[in-house]
């Protein structure tokens, strides 16, 4: 009987302490975790139907990218868009800077969209999305410095730009 009570108590304690994980679907910012950069963020855009979010995202791509027809790689109407872009000088190694190629997939639902970083590559080989302990490993910090922070900021700013555009918070300059 004591074993059953102990087991039950341990099980309840385990659920309370370790059962509360970071729910990825609630993540609002990109950040490097122990296993690498989180895969996606979900942005709430209350009062917007998925068709409107999709159309505004298409317009945002046209206004944000120099060659929108080249970067837009996939369109599934009112469901999903895929962007293949380049982030200039985002990878810093010692005193040199390099471009990173990225693929973003944006999916749509009423009142929200998912902004997913599918890949983040240098020269088609080095995957900088799945680097463990990129922000904390002393060897990484020695060579890459604050690259992890630059990458987080780049994709958070890109996502915020899209969200502001959808919500109509962008300023028209004449």
ABEGO torsion letter per residue (X at the ends): XAAAAAAAAAAAAAAAAAABBBBAAABABBBBBAAEBBABBBBBBBGBBAAAAAAAAAAAAAAABABAAAABABBBBGABBBBBBBBBGABBBEABBBBBBBBBBBBBBBGBBBBBBABBBBGGABBAAABBGAAABAAAAAAAEAAAAAAAAAAAAAAAAAAAAAAGABBBBX
